[in-house]
Amino acid sequence: MKKGYETMNSVNLQDEFLNEIKDQDLEVTVILQNGFQMKGKIKDFDKYVIKVESGGKSHMIYKHAISTFVK
């Protein structure tokens, strides 16, 4: 029975979404908890951070600081 949360043998929804954006090389708007918005491309991510390329620079953003992604 498949559940609505991560199991040992499945990719979680968050990773699935981030992989889709990364693999398609899409530009997204990242909205942070403080309201700051950054447009860029997801280059990599792990359990705690996301690496975003914006304006020719790389930015490491902690996931807990992110409110929303807009494709």
mmCIF file as Biopython writes it, N, C-alpha, C and O atoms, coordinates in Angstrom:
data_model
#
loop_
_atom_site.group_PDB
_atom_site.id
_atom_site.type_symbol
_atom_site.label_atom_id
_atom_site.label_alt_id
_atom_site.label_comp_id
_atom_site.label_asym_id
_atom_site.label_entity_id
_atom_site.label_seq_id
_atom_site.pdbx_PDB_ins_code
_atom_site.Cartn_x
_atom_site.Cartn_y
_atom_site.Cartn_z
_atom_site.occupancy
_atom_site.B_iso_or_equiv
_atom_site.auth_seq_id
_atom_site.auth_asym_id
_atom_site.pdbx_PDB_model_num
ATOM 1   N N  . MET A ? 1  ? 0.836  -1.178 0.000   1.0 0.0 1  A 1 
ATOM 2   C CA . MET A ? 1  ? 0.000  0.000  0.000   1.0 0.0 1  A 1 
ATOM 3   C C  . MET A ? 1  ? 0.885  1.247  0.000   1.0 0.0 1  A 1 
ATOM 4   O O  . MET A ? 1  ? 1.739  1.406  0.873   1.0 0.0 1  A 1 
ATOM 5   N N  . LYS A ? 2  ? 0.683  2.122  -0.971  1.0 0.0 2  A 1 
ATOM 6   C CA . LYS A ? 2  ? 1.468  3.348  -1.059  1.0 0.0 2  A 1 
ATOM 7   C C  . LYS A ? 2  ? 0.889  4.401  -0.128  1.0 0.0 2  A 1 
ATOM 8   O O  . LYS A ? 2  ? -0.327 4.578  -0.049  1.0 0.0 2  A 1 
ATOM 9   N N  . LYS A ? 3  ? 1.764  5.088  0.568   1.0 0.0 3  A 1 
ATOM 10  C CA . LYS A ? 3  ? 1.335  6.120  1.503   1.0 0.0 3  A 1 
ATOM 11  C C  . LYS A ? 3  ? 1.698  7.493  0.957   1.0 0.0 3  A 1 
ATOM 12  O O  . LYS A ? 3  ? 2.488  7.598  0.018   1.0 0.0 3  A 1 
ATOM 13  N N  . GLY A ? 4  ? 1.129  8.543  1.537   1.0 0.0 4  A 1 
ATOM 14  C CA . GLY A ? 4  ? 1.352  9.900  1.075   1.0 0.0 4  A 1 
ATOM 15  C C  . GLY A ? 4  ? 2.603  10.542 1.632   1.0 0.0 4  A 1 
ATOM 16  O O  . GLY A ? 4  ? 2.739  11.764 1.582   1.0 0.0 4  A 1 
ATOM 17  N N  . TYR A ? 5  ? 3.500  9.769  2.150   1.0 0.0 5  A 1 
ATOM 18  C CA . TYR A ? 5  ? 4.750  10.299 2.682   1.0 0.0 5  A 1 
ATOM 19  C C  . TYR A ? 5  ? 5.891  9.380  2.267   1.0 0.0 5  A 1 
ATOM 20  O O  . TYR A ? 5  ? 5.666  8.286  1.750   1.0 0.0 5  A 1 
ATOM 21  N N  . GLU A ? 6  ? 7.101  9.831  2.498   1.0 0.0 6  A 1 
ATOM 22  C CA . GLU A ? 6  ? 8.284  9.093  2.067   1.0 0.0 6  A 1 
ATOM 23  C C  . GLU A ? 6  ? 8.377  7.738  2.762   1.0 0.0 6  A 1 
ATOM 24  O O  . GLU A ? 6  ? 8.164  7.621  3.969   1.0 0.0 6  A 1 
ATOM 25  N N  . THR A ? 7  ? 8.700  6.725  1.971   1.0 0.0 7  A 1 
ATOM 26  C CA . THR A ? 7  ? 8.993  5.409  2.518   1.0 0.0 7  A 1 
ATOM 27  C C  . THR A ? 7  ? 10.426 5.073  2.171   1.0 0.0 7  A 1 
ATOM 28  O O  . THR A ? 7  ? 11.066 5.799  1.412   1.0 0.0 7  A 1 
ATOM 29  N N  . MET A ? 8  ? 10.932 3.996  2.709   1.0 0.0 8  A 1 
ATOM 30  C CA . MET A ? 8  ? 12.333 3.624  2.497   1.0 0.0 8  A 1 
ATOM 31  C C  . MET A ? 8  ? 12.665 3.411  1.020   1.0 0.0 8  A 1 
ATOM 32  O O  . MET A ? 8  ? 13.795 3.671  0.605   1.0 0.0 8  A 1 
ATOM 33  N N  . ASN A ? 9  ? 11.706 2.942  0.220   1.0 0.0 9  A 1 
ATOM 34  C CA . ASN A ? 9  ? 11.991 2.573  -1.163  1.0 0.0 9  A 1 
ATOM 35  C C  . ASN A ? 9  ? 11.413 3.541  -2.186  1.0 0.0 9  A 1 
ATOM 36  O O  . ASN A ? 9  ? 11.319 3.191  -3.362  1.0 0.0 9  A 1 
ATOM 37  N N  . SER A ? 10 ? 11.027 4.730  -1.784  1.0 0.0 10 A 1 
ATOM 38  C CA . SER A ? 10 ? 10.447 5.662  -2.743  1.0 0.0 10 A 1 
ATOM 39  C C  . SER A ? 10 ? 11.071 7.045  -2.599  1.0 0.0 10 A 1 
ATOM 40  O O  . SER A ? 10 ? 11.606 7.408  -1.551  1.0 0.0 10 A 1 
ATOM 41  N N  . VAL A ? 11 ? 10.984 7.800  -3.689  1.0 0.0 11 A 1 
ATOM 42  C CA . VAL A ? 11 ? 11.451 9.184  -3.678  1.0 0.0 11 A 1 
ATOM 43  C C  . VAL A ? 11 ? 10.330 10.027 -3.093  1.0 0.0 11 A 1 
ATOM 44  O O  . VAL A ? 11 ? 9.161  9.823  -3.421  1.0 0.0 11 A 1 
ATOM 45  N N  . ASN A ? 12 ? 10.679 10.974 -2.229  1.0 0.0 12 A 1 
ATOM 46  C CA . ASN A ? 12 ? 9.615  11.800 -1.651  1.0 0.0 12 A 1 
ATOM 47  C C  . ASN A ? 12 ? 9.176  12.892 -2.622  1.0 0.0 12 A 1 
ATOM 48  O O  . ASN A ? 12 ? 9.869  13.184 -3.596  1.0 0.0 12 A 1 
ATOM 49  N N  . LEU A ? 13 ? 8.041  13.479 -2.353  1.0 0.0 13 A 1 
ATOM 50  C CA . LEU A ? 13 ? 7.445  14.479 -3.234  1.0 0.0 13 A 1 
ATOM 51  C C  . LEU A ? 13 ? 8.363  15.679 -3.436  1.0 0.0 13 A 1 
ATOM 52  O O  . LEU A ? 13 ? 8.474  16.198 -4.547  1.0 0.0 13 A 1 
ATOM 53  N N  . GLN A ? 14 ? 9.017  16.120 -2.373  1.0 0.0 14 A 1 
ATOM 54  C CA . GLN A ? 14 ? 9.930  17.258 -2.455  1.0 0.0 14 A 1 
ATOM 55  C C  . GLN A ? 14 ? 11.075 16.973 -3.426  1.0 0.0 14 A 1 
ATOM 56  O O  . GLN A ? 14 ? 11.371 17.792 -4.296  1.0 0.0 14 A 1 
ATOM 57  N N  . ASP A ? 15 ? 11.716 15.818 -3.278  1.0 0.0 15 A 1 
ATOM 58  C CA . ASP A ? 15 ? 12.825 15.463 -4.164  1.0 0.0 15 A 1 
ATOM 59  C C  . ASP A ? 15 ? 12.354 15.300 -5.605  1.0 0.0 15 A 1 
ATOM 60  O O  . ASP A ? 15 ? 13.053 15.693 -6.539  1.0 0.0 15 A 1 
ATOM 61  N N  . GLU A ? 16 ? 11.173 14.723 -5.783  1.0 0.0 16 A 1 
ATOM 62  C CA . GLU A ? 16 ? 10.610 14.549 -7.119  1.0 0.0 16 A 1 
ATOM 63  C C  . GLU A ? 16 ? 10.422 15.909 -7.798  1.0 0.0 16 A 1 
ATOM 64  O O  . GLU A ? 16 ? 10.780 16.077 -8.964  1.0 0.0 16 A 1 
ATOM 65  N N  . PHE A ? 17 ? 9.864  16.869 -7.075  1.0 0.0 17 A 1 
ATOM 66  C CA . PHE A ? 17 ? 9.622  18.212 -7.599  1.0 0.0 17 A 1 
ATOM 67  C C  . PHE A ? 17 ? 10.939 18.913 -7.935  1.0 0.0 17 A 1 
ATOM 68  O O  . PHE A ? 17 ? 11.080 19.476 -9.020  1.0 0.0 17 A 1 
ATOM 69  N N  . LEU A ? 18 ? 11.901 18.881 -7.011  1.0 0.0 18 A 1 
ATOM 70  C CA . LEU A ? 18 ? 13.187 19.545 -7.234  1.0 0.0 18 A 1 
ATOM 71  C C  . LEU A ? 18 ? 13.962 18.893 -8.374  1.0 0.0 18 A 1 
ATOM 72  O O  . LEU A ? 18 ? 14.600 19.592 -9.161  1.0 0.0 18 A 1 
ATOM 73  N N  . ASN A ? 19 ? 13.919 17.568 -8.475  1.0 0.0 19 A 1 
ATOM 74  C CA . ASN A ? 19 ? 14.586 16.878 -9.581  1.0 0.0 19 A 1 
ATOM 75  C C  . ASN A ? 19 ? 13.986 17.263 -10.924 1.0 0.0 19 A 1 
ATOM 76  O O  . ASN A ? 19 ? 14.715 17.433 -11.901 1.0 0.0 19 A 1 
ATOM 77  N N  . GLU A ? 20 ? 12.666 17.403 -10.985 1.0 0.0 20 A 1 
ATOM 78  C CA . GLU A ? 20 ? 12.006 17.810 -12.224 1.0 0.0 20 A 1 
ATOM 79  C C  . GLU A ? 20 ? 12.491 19.193 -12.662 1.0 0.0 20 A 1 
ATOM 80  O O  . GLU A ? 20 ? 12.829 19.395 -13.829 1.0 0.0 20 A 1 
ATOM 81  N N  . ILE A ? 21 ? 12.526 20.133 -11.734 1.0 0.0 21 A 1 
ATOM 82  C CA . ILE A ? 21 ? 12.987 21.492 -12.045 1.0 0.0 21 A 1 
ATOM 83  C C  . ILE A ? 21 ? 14.448 21.472 -12.484 1.0 0.0 21 A 1 
ATOM 84  O O  . ILE A ? 21 ? 14.816 22.114 -13.468 1.0 0.0 21 A 1 
ATOM 85  N N  . LYS A ? 22 ? 15.268 20.740 -11.758 1.0 0.0 22 A 1 
ATOM 86  C CA . LYS A ? 22 ? 16.704 20.666 -12.056 1.0 0.0 22 A 1 
ATOM 87  C C  . LYS A ? 22 ? 16.949 20.004 -13.409 1.0 0.0 22 A 1 
ATOM 88  O O  . LYS A ? 22 ? 17.697 20.531 -14.233 1.0 0.0 22 A 1 
ATOM 89  N N  . ASP A ? 23 ? 16.322 18.854 -13.640 1.0 0.0 23 A 1 
ATOM 90  C CA . ASP A ? 23 ? 16.549 18.094 -14.870 1.0 0.0 23 A 1 
ATOM 91  C C  . ASP A ? 23 ? 16.065 18.833 -16.111 1.0 0.0 23 A 1 
ATOM 92  O O  . ASP A ? 23 ? 16.666 18.710 -17.178 1.0 0.0 23 A 1 
ATOM 93  N N  . GLN A ? 24 ? 14.986 19.600 -15.984 1.0 0.0 24 A 1 
ATOM 94  C CA . GLN A ? 24 ? 14.456 20.361 -17.118 1.0 0.0 24 A 1 
ATOM 95  C C  . GLN A ? 24 ? 15.124 21.727 -17.261 1.0 0.0 24 A 1 
ATOM 96  O O  . GLN A ? 24 ? 14.816 22.480 -18.184 1.0 0.0 24 A 1 
ATOM 97  N N  . ASP A ? 25 ? 16.039 22.044 -16.343 1.0 0.0 25 A 1 
ATOM 98  C CA . ASP A ? 25 ? 16.782 23.305 -16.361 1.0 0.0 25 A 1 
ATOM 99  C C  . ASP A ? 25 ? 15.836 24.511 -16.420 1.0 0.0 25 A 1 
ATOM 100 O O  . ASP A ? 25 ? 16.082 25.480 -17.139 1.0 0.0 25 A 1 
ATOM 101 N N  . LEU A ? 26 ? 14.753 24.424 -15.646 1.0 0.0 26 A 1 
ATOM 102 C CA . LEU A ? 26 ? 13.746 25.488 -15.621 1.0 0.0 26 A 1 
ATOM 103 C C  . LEU A ? 26 ? 14.171 26.637 -14.718 1.0 0.0 26 A 1 
ATOM 104 O O  . LEU A ? 26 ? 14.826 26.429 -13.697 1.0 0.0 26 A 1 
ATOM 105 N N  . GLU A ? 27 ? 13.791 27.852 -15.106 1.0 0.0 27 A 1 
ATOM 106 C CA . GLU A ? 27 ? 13.986 28.987 -14.212 1.0 0.0 27 A 1 
ATOM 107 C C  . GLU A ? 27 ? 12.758 29.079 -13.302 1.0 0.0 27 A 1 
ATOM 108 O O  . GLU A ? 27 ? 11.622 29.038 -13.774 1.0 0.0 27 A 1 
ATOM 109 N N  . VAL A ? 28 ? 12.994 29.201 -12.024 1.0 0.0 28 A 1 
ATOM 110 C CA . VAL A ? 28 ? 11.911 29.292 -11.043 1.0 0.0 28 A 1 
ATOM 111 C C  . VAL A ? 28 ? 12.114 30.524 -10.172 1.0 0.0 28 A 1 
ATOM 112 O O  . VAL A ? 28 ? 13.213 31.073 -10.093 1.0 0.0 28 A 1 
ATOM 113 N N  . THR A ? 29 ? 11.053 30.940 -9.534  1.0 0.0 29 A 1 
ATOM 114 C CA . THR A ? 29 ? 11.144 31.983 -8.519  1.0 0.0 29 A 1 
ATOM 115 C C  . THR A ? 29 ? 11.094 31.298 -7.165  1.0 0.0 29 A 1 
ATOM 116 O O  . THR A ? 29 ? 10.164 30.547 -6.869  1.0 0.0 29 A 1 
ATOM 117 N N  . VAL A ? 30 ? 12.103 31.564 -6.347  1.0 0.0 30 A 1 
ATOM 118 C CA . VAL A ? 30 ? 12.165 31.029 -4.993  1.0 0.0 30 A 1 
ATOM 119 C C  . VAL A ? 30 ? 11.748 32.161 -4.061  1.0 0.0 30 A 1 
ATOM 120 O O  . VAL A ? 30 ? 12.378 33.219 -4.037  1.0 0.0 30 A 1 
ATOM 121 N N  . ILE A ? 31 ? 10.692 31.934 -3.301  1.0 0.0 31 A 1 
ATOM 122 C CA . ILE A ? 31 ? 10.219 32.938 -2.353  1.0 0.0 31 A 1 
ATOM 123 C C  . ILE A ? 31 ? 10.606 32.470 -0.953  1.0 0.0 31 A 1 
ATOM 124 O O  . ILE A ? 31 ? 10.238 31.377 -0.522  1.0 0.0 31 A 1 
ATOM 125 N N  . LEU A ? 32 ? 11.355 33.317 -0.255  1.0 0.0 32 A 1 
ATOM 126 C CA . LEU A ? 32 ? 11.824 32.962 1.080   1.0 0.0 32 A 1 
ATOM 127 C C  . LEU A ? 32 ? 10.814 33.373 2.147   1.0 0.0 32 A 1 
ATOM 128 O O  . LEU A ? 32 ? 9.889  34.139 1.876   1.0 0.0 32 A 1 
ATOM 129 N N  . GLN A ? 33 ? 10.997 32.866 3.341   1.0 0.0 33 A 1 
ATOM 130 C CA . GLN A ? 33 ? 10.103 33.158 4.464   1.0 0.0 33 A 1 
ATOM 131 C C  . GLN A ? 33 ? 10.017 34.656 4.761   1.0 0.0 33 A 1 
ATOM 132 O O  . GLN A ? 33 ? 8.981  35.145 5.210   1.0 0.0 33 A 1 
ATOM 133 N N  . ASN A ? 34 ? 11.120 35.387 4.505   1.0 0.0 34 A 1 
ATOM 134 C CA . ASN A ? 34 ? 11.132 36.829 4.784   1.0 0.0 34 A 1 
ATOM 135 C C  . ASN A ? 34 ? 10.567 37.662 3.634   1.0 0.0 34 A 1 
ATOM 136 O O  . ASN A ? 34 ? 10.584 38.892 3.695   1.0 0.0 34 A 1 
ATOM 137 N N  . GLY A ? 35 ? 10.060 36.992 2.570   1.0 0.0 35 A 1 
ATOM 138 C CA . GLY A ? 35 ? 9.459  37.691 1.445   1.0 0.0 35 A 1 
ATOM 139 C C  . GLY A ? 35 ? 10.400 37.948 0.284   1.0 0.0 35 A 1 
ATOM 140 O O  . GLY A ? 35 ? 9.949  38.317 -0.800  1.0 0.0 35 A 1 
ATOM 141 N N  . PHE A ? 36 ? 11.710 37.760 0.488   1.0 0.0 36 A 1 
ATOM 142 C CA . PHE A ? 36 ? 12.680 37.962 -0.586  1.0 0.0 36 A 1 
ATOM 143 C C  . PHE A ? 36 ? 12.406 36.973 -1.706  1.0 0.0 36 A 1 
ATOM 144 O O  . PHE A ? 36 ? 12.116 35.804 -1.453  1.0 0.0 36 A 1 
ATOM 145 N N  . GLN A ? 37 ? 12.499 37.451 -2.965  1.0 0.0 37 A 1 
ATOM 146 C CA . GLN A ? 37 ? 12.285 36.592 -4.124  1.0 0.0 37 A 1 
ATOM 147 C C  . GLN A ? 37 ? 13.546 36.531 -4.967  1.0 0.0 37 A 1 
ATOM 148 O O  . GLN A ? 37 ? 14.214 37.542 -5.179  1.0 0.0 37 A 1 
ATOM 149 N N  . MET A ? 38 ? 13.863 35.342 -5.443  1.0 0.0 38 A 1 
ATOM 150 C CA . MET A ? 38 ? 15.038 35.143 -6.282  1.0 0.0 38 A 1 
ATOM 151 C C  . MET A ? 38 ? 14.645 34.282 -7.480  1.0 0.0 38 A 1 
ATOM 152 O O  . MET A ? 38 ? 14.078 33.203 -7.312  1.0 0.0 38 A 1 
ATOM 153 N N  . LYS A ? 39 ? 14.947 34.760 -8.696  1.0 0.0 39 A 1 
ATOM 154 C CA . LYS A ? 39 ? 14.717 33.967 -9.899  1.0 0.0 39 A 1 
ATOM 155 C C  . LYS A ? 39 ? 16.022 33.291 -10.269 1.0 0.0 39 A 1 
ATOM 156 O O  . LYS A ? 39 ? 17.078 33.923 -10.295 1.0 0.0 39 A 1 
ATOM 157 N N  . GLY A ? 40 ? 15.940 32.004 -10.554 1.0 0.0 40 A 1 
ATOM 158 C CA . GLY A ? 40 ? 17.146 31.282 -10.927 1.0 0.0 40 A 1 
ATOM 159 C C  . GLY A ? 40 ? 16.849 29.838 -11.254 1.0 0.0 40 A 1 
ATOM 160 O O  . GLY A ? 40 ? 15.694 29.423 -11.350 1.0 0.0 40 A 1 
ATOM 161 N N  . LYS A ? 41 ? 17.928 29.076 -11.423 1.0 0.0 41 A 1 
ATOM 162 C CA . LYS A ? 41 ? 17.825 27.663 -11.766 1.0 0.0 41 A 1 
ATOM 163 C C  . LYS A ? 41 ? 18.389 26.821 -10.637 1.0 0.0 41 A 1 
ATOM 164 O O  . LYS A ? 41 ? 19.436 27.135 -10.070 1.0 0.0 41 A 1 
ATOM 165 N N  . ILE A ? 42 ? 17.678 25.743 -10.318 1.0 0.0 42 A 1 
ATOM 166 C CA . ILE A ? 42 ? 18.135 24.803 -9.294  1.0 0.0 42 A 1 
ATOM 167 C C  . ILE A ? 42 ? 19.272 23.989 -9.896  1.0 0.0 42 A 1 
ATOM 168 O O  . ILE A ? 42 ? 19.085 23.301 -10.899 1.0 0.0 42 A 1 
ATOM 169 N N  . LYS A ? 43 ? 20.438 24.066 -9.290  1.0 0.0 43 A 1 
ATOM 170 C CA . LYS A ? 43 ? 21.594 23.325 -9.793  1.0 0.0 43 A 1 
ATOM 171 C C  . LYS A ? 43 ? 21.848 22.051 -9.012  1.0 0.0 43 A 1 
ATOM 172 O O  . LYS A ? 43 ? 22.356 21.077 -9.566  1.0 0.0 43 A 1 
ATOM 173 N N  . ASP A ? 44 ? 21.501 22.043 -7.726  1.0 0.0 44 A 1 
ATOM 174 C CA . ASP A ? 44 ? 21.687 20.853 -6.903  1.0 0.0 44 A 1 
ATOM 175 C C  . ASP A ? 44 ? 20.951 21.047 -5.584  1.0 0.0 44 A 1 
ATOM 176 O O  . ASP A ? 44 ? 20.560 22.163 -5.241  1.0 0.0 44 A 1 
ATOM 177 N N  . PHE A ? 45 ? 20.766 19.964 -4.852  1.0 0.0 45 A 1 
ATOM 178 C CA . PHE A ? 45 ? 20.128 20.046 -3.538  1.0 0.0 45 A 1 
ATOM 179 C C  . PHE A ? 45 ? 20.463 18.801 -2.741  1.0 0.0 45 A 1 
ATOM 180 O O  . PHE A ? 45 ? 20.817 17.759 -3.291  1.0 0.0 45 A 1 
ATOM 181 N N  . ASP A ? 46 ? 20.341 18.936 -1.438  1.0 0.0 46 A 1 
ATOM 182 C CA . ASP A ? 46 ? 20.481 17.784 -0.555  1.0 0.0 46 A 1 
ATOM 183 C C  . ASP A ? 46 ? 19.382 17.869 0.503   1.0 0.0 46 A 1 
ATOM 184 O O  . ASP A ? 46 ? 18.375 18.551 0.307   1.0 0.0 46 A 1 
ATOM 185 N N  . LYS A ? 47 ? 19.575 17.195 1.588   1.0 0.0 47 A 1 
ATOM 186 C CA . LYS A ? 47 ? 18.556 17.139 2.635   1.0 0.0 47 A 1 
ATOM 187 C C  . LYS A ? 47 ? 18.267 18.510 3.253   1.0 0.0 47 A 1 
ATOM 188 O O  . LYS A ? 47 ? 17.149 18.769 3.697   1.0 0.0 47 A 1 
ATOM 189 N N  . TYR A ? 48 ? 19.279 19.388 3.279   1.0 0.0 48 A 1 
ATOM 190 C CA . TYR A ? 48 ? 19.149 20.655 4.007   1.0 0.0 48 A 1 
ATOM 191 C C  . TYR A ? 48 ? 19.203 21.920 3.154   1.0 0.0 48 A 1 
ATOM 192 O O  . TYR A ? 48 ? 18.629 22.938 3.541   1.0 0.0 48 A 1 
ATOM 193 N N  . VAL A ? 49 ? 19.876 21.881 2.006   1.0 0.0 49 A 1 
ATOM 194 C CA . VAL A ? 49 ? 20.093 23.100 1.224   1.0 0.0 49 A 1 
ATOM 195 C C  . VAL A ? 49 ? 19.774 22.896 -0.251  1.0 0.0 49 A 1 
ATOM 196 O O  . VAL A ? 49 ? 19.711 21.772 -0.750  1.0 0.0 49 A 1 
ATOM 197 N N  . ILE A ? 50 ? 19.575 24.026 -0.932  1.0 0.0 50 A 1 
ATOM 198 C CA . ILE A ? 50 ? 19.374 24.044 -2.376  1.0 0.0 50 A 1 
ATOM 199 C C  . ILE A ? 50 ? 20.370 25.029 -2.961  1.0 0.0 50 A 1 
ATOM 200 O O  . ILE A ? 50 ? 20.534 26.136 -2.448  1.0 0.0 50 A 1 
ATOM 201 N N  . LYS A ? 51 ? 21.036 24.621 -4.040  1.0 0.0 51 A 1 
ATOM 202 C CA . LYS A ? 51 ? 21.975 25.500 -4.735  1.0 0.0 51 A 1 
ATOM 203 C C  . LYS A ? 51 ? 21.242 26.104 -5.934  1.0 0.0 51 A 1 
ATOM 204 O O  . LYS A ? 51 ? 20.794 25.384 -6.826  1.0 0.0 51 A 1 
ATOM 205 N N  . VAL A ? 52 ? 21.127 27.435 -5.944  1.0 0.0 52 A 1 
ATOM 206 C CA . VAL A ? 52 ? 20.419 28.159 -6.993  1.0 0.0 52 A 1 
ATOM 207 C C  . VAL A ? 52 ? 21.413 29.039 -7.735  1.0 0.0 52 A 1 
ATOM 208 O O  . VAL A ? 52 ? 22.202 29.751 -7.114  1.0 0.0 52 A 1 
ATOM 209 N N  . GLU A ? 53 ? 21.375 28.990 -9.068  1.0 0.0 53 A 1 
ATOM 210 C CA . GLU A ? 53 ? 22.205 29.877 -9.883  1.0 0.0 53 A 1 
ATOM 211 C C  . GLU A ? 53 ? 21.324 31.024 -10.357 1.0 0.0 53 A 1 
ATOM 212 O O  . GLU A ? 53 ? 20.299 30.815 -11.006 1.0 0.0 53 A 1 
ATOM 213 N N  . SER A ? 54 ? 21.748 32.245 -10.018 1.0 0.0 54 A 1 
ATOM 214 C CA . SER A ? 54 ? 20.975 33.433 -10.356 1.0 0.0 54 A 1 
ATOM 215 C C  . SER A ? 54 ? 21.927 34.578 -10.661 1.0 0.0 54 A 1 
ATOM 216 O O  . SER A ? 54 ? 22.830 34.869 -9.878  1.0 0.0 54 A 1 
ATOM 217 N N  . GLY A ? 55 ? 21.723 35.222 -11.800 1.0 0.0 55 A 1 
ATOM 218 C CA . GLY A ? 55 ? 22.564 36.359 -12.165 1.0 0.0 55 A 1 
ATOM 219 C C  . GLY A ? 55 ? 24.029 36.001 -12.285 1.0 0.0 55 A 1 
ATOM 220 O O  . GLY A ? 55 ? 24.894 36.826 -11.991 1.0 0.0 55 A 1 
ATOM 221 N N  . GLY A ? 56 ? 24.323 34.776 -12.715 1.0 0.0 56 A 1 
ATOM 222 C CA . GLY A ? 56 ? 25.707 34.343 -12.882 1.0 0.0 56 A 1 
ATOM 223 C C  . GLY A ? 56 ? 26.405 33.961 -11.586 1.0 0.0 56 A 1 
ATOM 224 O O  . GLY A ? 56 ? 27.602 33.672 -11.591 1.0 0.0 56 A 1 
ATOM 225 N N  . LYS A ? 57 ? 25.677 33.956 -10.483 1.0 0.0 57 A 1 
ATOM 226 C CA . LYS A ? 57 ? 26.257 33.596 -9.184  1.0 0.0 57 A 1 
ATOM 227 C C  . LYS A ? 57 ? 25.520 32.400 -8.600  1.0 0.0 57 A 1 
ATOM 228 O O  . LYS A ? 57 ? 24.344 32.176 -8.888  1.0 0.0 57 A 1 
ATOM 229 N N  . SER A ? 58 ? 26.228 31.635 -7.778  1.0 0.0 58 A 1 
ATOM 230 C CA . SER A ? 58 ? 25.625 30.503 -7.080  1.0 0.0 58 A 1 
ATOM 231 C C  . SER A ? 58 ? 25.235 30.921 -5.670  1.0 0.0 58 A 1 
ATOM 232 O O  . SER A ? 58 ? 25.992 31.602 -4.977  1.0 0.0 58 A 1 
ATOM 233 N N  . HIS A ? 59 ? 24.051 30.505 -5.259  1.0 0.0 59 A 1 
ATOM 234 C CA . HIS A ? 59 ? 23.544 30.817 -3.922  1.0 0.0 59 A 1 
ATOM 235 C C  . HIS A ? 59 ? 23.137 29.522 -3.237  1.0 0.0 59 A 1 
ATOM 236 O O  . HIS A ? 59 ? 22.470 28.682 -3.842  1.0 0.0 59 A 1 
ATOM 237 N N  . MET A ? 60 ? 23.530 29.354 -1.987  1.0 0.0 60 A 1 
ATOM 238 C CA . MET A ? 60 ? 23.105 28.212 -1.201  1.0 0.0 60 A 1 
ATOM 239 C C  . MET A ? 60 ? 22.009 28.696 -0.259  1.0 0.0 60 A 1 
ATOM 240 O O  . MET A ? 60 ? 22.226 29.597 0.552   1.0 0.0 60 A 1 
ATOM 241 N N  . ILE A ? 61 ? 20.839 28.094 -0.374  1.0 0.0 61 A 1 
ATOM 242 C CA . ILE A ? 61 ? 19.690 28.500 0.430   1.0 0.0 61 A 1 
ATOM 243 C C  . ILE A ? 61 ? 19.266 27.319 1.299   1.0 0.0 61 A 1 
ATOM 244 O O  . ILE A ? 61 ? 19.057 26.213 0.800   1.0 0.0 61 A 1 
ATOM 245 N N  . TYR A ? 62 ? 19.142 27.562 2.582   1.0 0.0 62 A 1 
ATOM 246 C CA . TYR A ? 62 ? 18.652 26.516 3.473   1.0 0.0 62 A 1 
ATOM 247 C C  . TYR A ? 62 ? 17.165 26.278 3.217   1.0 0.0 62 A 1 
ATOM 248 O O  . TYR A ? 62 ? 16.388 27.227 3.110   1.0 0.0 62 A 1 
ATOM 249 N N  . LYS A ? 63 ? 16.780 25.024 3.122   1.0 0.0 63 A 1 
ATOM 250 C CA . LYS A ? 63 ? 15.390 24.684 2.822   1.0 0.0 63 A 1 
ATOM 251 C C  . LYS A ? 63 ? 14.413 25.265 3.840   1.0 0.0 63 A 1 
ATOM 252 O O  . LYS A ? 63 ? 13.305 25.657 3.474   1.0 0.0 63 A 1 
ATOM 253 N N  . HIS A ? 64 ? 14.803 25.324 5.099   1.0 0.0 64 A 1 
ATOM 254 C CA . HIS A ? 64 ? 13.872 25.836 6.113   1.0 0.0 64 A 1 
ATOM 255 C C  . HIS A ? 64 ? 13.561 27.321 5.915   1.0 0.0 64 A 1 
ATOM 256 O O  . HIS A ? 64 ? 12.606 27.835 6.496   1.0 0.0 64 A 1 
ATOM 257 N N  . ALA A ? 65 ? 14.368 28.016 5.093   1.0 0.0 65 A 1 
ATOM 258 C CA . ALA A ? 65 ? 14.141 29.439 4.832   1.0 0.0 65 A 1 
ATOM 259 C C  . ALA A ? 65 ? 13.209 29.667 3.643   1.0 0.0 65 A 1 
ATOM 260 O O  . ALA A ? 65 ? 12.804 30.800 3.383   1.0 0.0 65 A 1 
ATOM 261 N N  . ILE A ? 66 ? 12.864 28.596 2.917   1.0 0.0 66 A 1 
ATOM 262 C CA . ILE A ? 66 ? 12.054 28.718 1.705   1.0 0.0 66 A 1 
ATOM 263 C C  . ILE A ? 66 ? 10.573 28.583 2.031   1.0 0.0 66 A 1 
ATOM 264 O O  . ILE A ? 66 ? 10.153 27.702 2.782   1.0 0.0 66 A 1 
ATOM 265 N N  . SER A ? 67 ? 9.796  29.487 1.440   1.0 0.0 67 A 1 
ATOM 266 C CA . SER A ? 67 ? 8.344  29.428 1.577   1.0 0.0 67 A 1 
ATOM 267 C C  . SER A ? 67 ? 7.721  28.720 0.379   1.0 0.0 67 A 1 
ATOM 268 O O  . SER A ? 67 ? 6.921  27.799 0.544   1.0 0.0 67 A 1 
ATOM 269 N N  . THR A ? 68 ? 8.097  29.158 -0.851  1.0 0.0 68 A 1 
ATOM 270 C CA . THR A ? 68 ? 7.400  28.716 -2.057  1.0 0.0 68 A 1 
ATOM 271 C C  . THR A ? 68 ? 8.333  28.703 -3.262  1.0 0.0 68 A 1 
ATOM 272 O O  . THR A ? 68 ? 9.270  29.496 -3.350  1.0 0.0 68 A 1 
ATOM 273 N N  . PHE A ? 69 ? 8.057  27.781 -4.195  1.0 0.0 69 A 1 
ATOM 274 C CA . PHE A ? 69 ? 8.674  27.789 -5.522  1.0 0.0 69 A 1 
ATOM 275 C C  . PHE A ? 69 ? 7.573  28.094 -6.526  1.0 0.0 69 A 1 
ATOM 276 O O  . PHE A ? 69 ? 6.468  27.561 -6.417  1.0 0.0 69 A 1 
ATOM 277 N N  . VAL A ? 70 ? 7.866  28.951 -7.506  1.0 0.0 70 A 1 
ATOM 278 C CA . VAL A ? 70 ? 6.920  29.236 -8.575  1.0 0.0 70 A 1 
ATOM 279 C C  . VAL A ? 70 ? 7.599  28.895 -9.886  1.0 0.0 70 A 1 
ATOM 280 O O  . VAL A ? 70 ? 8.655  29.439 -10.210 1.0 0.0 70 A 1 
ATOM 281 N N  . LYS A ? 71 ? 6.975  27.970 -10.657 1.0 0.0 71 A 1 
ATOM 282 C CA . LYS A ? 71 ? 7.535  27.570 -11.954 1.0 0.0 71 A 1 
ATOM 283 C C  . LYS A ? 71 ? 7.067  28.514 -13.025 1.0 0.0 71 A 1 
ATOM 284 O O  . LYS A ? 71 ? 7.426  28.352 -14.191 1.0 0.0 71 A 1 
#
